Amino acid sequence: MSSVYALALMLVAAVFEVAGDALIRHGLTRGTFGTIVVGFLVLGSYGVVVNLVNLDFSRLLGAYVGWFALVSVLAGRLFFGGRFSPSLLVGLLLVLSGSLVIQLGAARTP
């Protein structure tokens, strides 16, 4: 599996996870059961897509968590009016750094 394909799958999985959670949240706050069900299905789809990436489980989720954090912060800003506070940006950089350490460090381990 090419690196570009693996990265694209992780991005799609992150979008599914964030969208599914947002739909469930919307359904719970608005009381619409149908939205909760759709959110549940979208959220479950994330698990299928992320596991299509051919990495061992710990490397996979270590790499994926960075994508999830990035998409979550962007979705919060674009769709929910969230702000990029200094602490949010520092936290995001820490998560992305940790994700890189897990991904790149594990690649060098026999």
C-alpha positions as CSV (number, residue, x, y, z in Angstrom):
1,M,0.0,0.0,0.0
2,S,1.4,3.4,-1.0
3,S,2.0,6.0,1.7
4,V,-0.3,8.5,-0.1
5,Y,-3.1,5.9,-0.2
6,A,-2.6,5.2,3.5
7,L,-2.6,8.9,4.4
8,A,-5.8,9.4,2.3
9,L,-7.5,6.5,4.1
10,M,-6.6,8.0,7.5
11,L,-7.9,11.4,6.5
12,V,-11.2,9.9,5.3
13,A,-11.4,7.9,8.5
14,A,-10.9,11.0,10.6
15,V,-13.6,12.9,8.6
16,F,-16.0,9.9,9.2
17,E,-15.2,9.9,13.0
18,V,-15.6,13.6,13.4
19,A,-18.8,13.8,11.3
20,G,-20.3,10.8,13.0
21,D,-19.7,12.3,16.4
22,A,-21.1,15.7,15.3
23,L,-24.2,14.0,13.9
24,I,-24.8,12.1,17.2
25,R,-24.2,15.3,19.2
26,H,-26.7,17.1,16.9
27,G,-29.2,14.3,17.3
28,L,-28.9,14.3,21.1
29,T,-29.3,18.1,21.4
30,R,-32.1,18.4,18.9
31,G,-33.8,15.1,20.0
32,T,-33.8,13.6,16.5
33,F,-33.3,9.8,16.7
34,G,-32.7,9.5,12.9
35,T,-29.7,11.8,13.1
36,I,-28.3,9.7,15.9
37,V,-28.7,6.5,13.9
38,V,-27.0,8.1,10.8
39,G,-24.2,9.4,13.1
40,F,-23.8,5.9,14.5
41,L,-23.4,4.4,11.0
42,V,-20.9,7.1,10.0
43,L,-18.9,6.7,13.2
44,G,-18.8,2.9,12.7
45,S,-17.6,3.4,9.1
46,Y,-14.5,5.2,10.5
47,G,-13.5,1.9,12.1
48,V,-13.7,0.0,8.9
49,V,-11.8,2.6,6.8
50,V,-9.0,3.2,9.3
51,N,-8.4,-0.6,9.5
52,L,-7.9,-0.8,5.8
53,V,-4.5,0.8,6.3
54,N,-1.9,-1.9,6.4
55,L,0.0,-1.1,9.6
56,D,0.2,-2.9,12.9
57,F,-2.4,-1.7,15.3
58,S,-0.4,0.5,17.6
59,R,1.4,2.2,14.8
60,L,-1.9,2.6,13.0
61,L,-3.7,4.3,15.8
62,G,-0.6,6.3,16.8
63,A,-0.4,7.7,13.3
64,Y,-4.2,8.1,13.0
65,V,-4.7,10.1,16.2
66,G,-2.8,13.0,14.7
67,W,-5.2,13.1,11.7
68,F,-8.2,12.9,14.1
69,A,-6.9,15.8,16.2
70,L,-6.3,18.0,13.1
71,V,-9.7,17.2,11.6
72,S,-11.4,17.8,14.9
73,V,-9.9,21.2,15.4
74,L,-10.6,22.3,11.9
75,A,-14.2,21.0,12.0
76,G,-14.7,22.8,15.4
77,R,-13.6,26.0,13.7
78,L,-15.5,25.6,10.4
79,F,-18.8,24.2,11.6
80,F,-19.1,25.1,15.3
81,G,-17.5,28.5,15.6
82,G,-14.5,27.3,17.7
83,R,-11.5,29.5,18.1
84,F,-7.8,28.7,17.6
85,S,-6.6,29.7,21.1
86,P,-2.9,29.4,21.9
87,S,-3.5,26.4,24.2
88,L,-5.5,24.7,21.5
89,L,-2.7,25.2,18.9
90,V,0.0,24.1,21.3
91,G,-2.0,21.0,22.3
92,L,-2.6,20.2,18.6
93,L,1.2,20.5,17.9
94,L,1.9,18.2,20.8
95,V,-0.5,15.6,19.5
96,L,0.8,15.8,16.0
97,S,4.4,15.6,17.3
98,G,3.5,12.5,19.3
99,S,1.9,10.9,16.3
100,L,5.0,11.5,14.3
101,V,7.3,10.1,17.0
102,I,5.1,6.9,17.2
103,Q,5.0,6.6,13.4
104,L,8.6,7.3,12.6
105,G,10.1,5.7,15.6
106,A,8.3,2.5,15.1
107,A,9.5,2.4,11.5
108,R,13.1,2.1,12.7
109,T,12.4,-0.6,15.3
110,P,13.1,-4.2,14.1
